[in-house]
Amino acid sequence: MDESSVELVEGAKATERVEKTPEVLVAKAIAPVKREFLRPPPLRPSNDVVSDSKSTPSTFVKEKKSKRQLKRERRQEQKSALNLCPEIAKTGNVSACPYNENCRFSHDLEGYKAQKPADLEGNCPFASADKACPYGLACRFSGTHKDGVAAGSLNLQKKNSEINGLNKDVQKLLWKNKKRFPKADAKLKLLGLLFYASFVVRLGCWFNSASGVDFEGHEGKANSKIKACEDKEEGDLTVSNGNHAINDKSCGDMATDSDNKVEGSPKLPEEDDEPRPMKKAKSAVDEEYCTGKEDNDASVKDKDMGKSHAQIEPESTTDNIFTESDGSLKVHPREKKLIDFREKLYLAPLTTVGNLPFRRVCKMLGADVTCGEMAMCTNLLQGQASEWALLRRHSEEHLFGVQICGAYPDTVARTVELIDQECEVDFIDINMGCPIDIVVNKGAGSALLMKPMRMKNIVEAASGIVDRPITIKVRTGFLEGRNRVDSLIADIGQWGASAVTIHGRSRQQRYSKLANWEYIYQCARKAPDSLQVQGNGDIFSYLDWNKHKSACPELSTCMIARGALVKPWIFTEIKEQRHWDISSGERLNILKDYVRCGLEHWGSDTKGVETTRHFLLEWLSYTYRYVPVGLLDVIPQQLNWRPPSYFGRDDLETLMASDSAADWIRISEMLLGKVPPGFTFAPKHKSNAYDTAENG
């Protein structure tokens, strides 16, 4: 094909693109931008160029470093002049550090001043008339600090603004596995679930010794047996009024008496003639004995026996306080604190981007209810500081909840009791809809939709030990076309949940296709009056909100997730009932508010600035999908529309519409200064960032 033919073909394609009507574009899920703002797609390097540029370094295999090498590098990095000791940075006095030469950080004050990056423009976020910056010389705004004012304490600065930090003493108990959960254990005992986790381990060890297969965690043949048994629960789900005992046909039937003996052994599917395992309960010695090392020394057994007695003592004490006939343990529904979600604007828990600074920005723009990022129960029970950071709450969040995710009743119940003791929250949400593989493969998230009896046990155990409302978040089902929430909605309220949020997609759908709101309406109409039902999926304008609320008055409210990521001012639009044609300057002011909140949360030193930059860039990987109202032929914009390449009404609006990470970095440099040498950024969710942010 000659050059003239190529030009004719390209011209015909360009004419075809221009002549597409807004209706055709909408049908293809392409945002109908006005013709005068359209521009050709930016030139991207061809695949050949990319492959050629990467061919040379790909021939070198990067050596994998050992943990000792990584630890040594971290120590050396801490000893560099740029990592100044926090105590010296606060006071400016080299002798202020109580550790002296044993300190992990550098004490070279002059070297730090020589290598410190230039200060950023603006004022220190911690500066005020009567308080000083807790970062002192390390602050990137130290030039604006007042002379003669001693550095303040970071804990005192955050005391009145952020709460829900983990107590150090409690964290040490969690590290050593010595933290006791009397309420959770007593409730699990009443429900016959106290020995569920230990039974899973014993069952796996039994199959390990019987069949010679490896059993690690819940993998292997034992896992298939347990899954087959739990799949049988689907047909055995019966809930009697006021009765919290487990169905006799379920594999979770493990009722215990006051002597800690199991009355009946769990029933496995009768697939072969293998003997039934564990006809009686075993002590903690048996649990340790099932690790695969059957030739343990007698001294080790005696030591384990001592541990088992130490573990049994608190349970026996609990038996004296709570008996199976004692009804005072179960919180009566009238004694529970209730939250009225009706007509409130609910910001959904969002992975990565739904951090505390982002929630503060949404709160400024009109959100009524906020919820922390999803936290895994096992990580919370292990005392991981990074996981507990997801539970932090700002004083501006007047109605705040936390979301947890777990696979088993015992871990969820103990986590709920721990949160109730250590945190100030208004409600606790249990995620039963997360579609992420790493969560589903552990039996949590949307995997629970395949196990209604386990859902029932989790909700009953969690709601029976705290007076705070317990809510759950689910999807329509696990497999597409096999919805099952409608068959459970009548029972969820009896289990003890105060509200349920239904995302109108199955786990198999992930975020493809549109949310099935008709099914959400069906579930809301079937729900009892005591259970508040909230819808979730594809809300991107006040018209979407009004449509769902008017179509189904039984809905308590609608949860807003990805719509808030793309345009957080959606809360303002709903409250003011208008399409906000927001300018690029107003959008930049929102980003400035986020940066200010981020520096207050993560710190104004170099580490805090770069952490704020990272999460700002993660957020910008969503916001570029917004198309201003004044540029559209059809309004409002729908969440599934893909924006074409277009010019904005000014240079800043054009920059904000770019899908290039290099342009996002330019925006971050307008707010946080130049990036450090060698800085690179790739969105956490990459091309699917728009579709995988929401937890369930």
Salt bridges, closest charged atoms under 4 A:
GLU73 OE2 - LYS65 NZ 2.64
ASP119 OD1 - LYS116 NZ 3.64
GLU162 OE1 - ARG392 NE 3.05
GLU162 OE2 - HIS601 ND1 2.85
ASP185 OD1 - ARG414 NH2 2.85
GLU230 OE2 - ARG454 NH2 2.15
GLU234 OE2 - ARG484 NH1 3.84
GLU271 OE1 - LYS225 NZ 3.73
ASP272 OD2 - LYS225 NZ 3.27
GLU274 OE2 - LYS221 NZ 3.18
ASP319 OD1 - LYS189 NZ 3.69
ASP340 OD1 - ARG342 NE 2.83
GLU343 OE2 - LYS549 NZ 3.28
ASP368 OD1 - LYS575 NZ 3.00
GLU396 OE2 - ARG360 NH2 3.26
GLU397 OE2 - ARG359 NE 2.68
ASP420 OD1 - ARG468 NE 2.65
ASP426 OD2 - ARG393 NH2 2.94
ASP437 OD1 - ARG507 NH2 2.44
ASP437 OD1 - ARG510 NH2 2.64
GLU460 OE2 - HIS244 ND1 3.03
GLU460 OE2 - LYS456 NZ 3.44
GLU480 OE2 - LYS513 NZ 2.66
ASP486 OD2 - LYS526 NZ 3.66
ASP538 OD1 - ARG505 NH2 2.70
ASP538 OD1 - ARG562 NH2 2.99
GLU573 OE1 - LYS567 NZ 2.83
GLU576 OE1 - ARG578 NE 2.45
ASP581 OD2 - ARG649 NH1 2.99
GLU600 OE1 - ARG360 NH1 2.89
GLU600 OE2 - ARG596 NH1 3.64
GLU610 OE1 - ARG613 NE 3.08
GLU618 OE2 - HIS614 NE2 3.82
GLU653 OE2 - ARG649 NH2 3.06
ASP659 OD1 - ARG44 NH2 2.72
ASP663 OD1 - ARG666 NH1 3.60
GLU669 OE1 - LYS674 NZ 3.91
ASP691 OD1 - ARG562 NH1 3.45
ASP691 OD2 - ARG642 NH2 3.45
GLU694 OE2 - LYS473 NZ 2.97
GLU694 OE2 - HIS503 ND1 3.98
